[in-house]
Amino acid sequence: MNNLLEIIDIKSNNGLYRIYLFSDKNPLPRLKIYKIIDEIETPVKSMYEELKKWNDEFSYKIDYEPIGRTKLNTREFGKEFLKRYKNKKKALN
């Protein structure tokens, strides 16, 4: 069963995005990323690629392909990105 945990809006140079976080049997939440165009949510083609773009745009320097281990999966990458995004947003307010 998937329970909605949180909804996060991301303001990017490429527009507005919405991330839904769901709980499932995995310790890390499942992400769904949508781009909002004319108030309509459209699923992004690759959540991982979108996270990589945002990582560069916001200069978070998350090492998503660390040396000595496999690259971060979408849940791990998403968790780290959202932690930094929320901290930066909190610092600005």
Secondary structure, 3 states (H helix, E strand, C coil): CCEEEEEEEEEECCEEEEEEEEECCCCCCEEEEEEEECCEEEECCCHHHHHHHHHHHCCCCCCCCCCCCCCCCHHHHHHHHHHHHHHHHHHHC
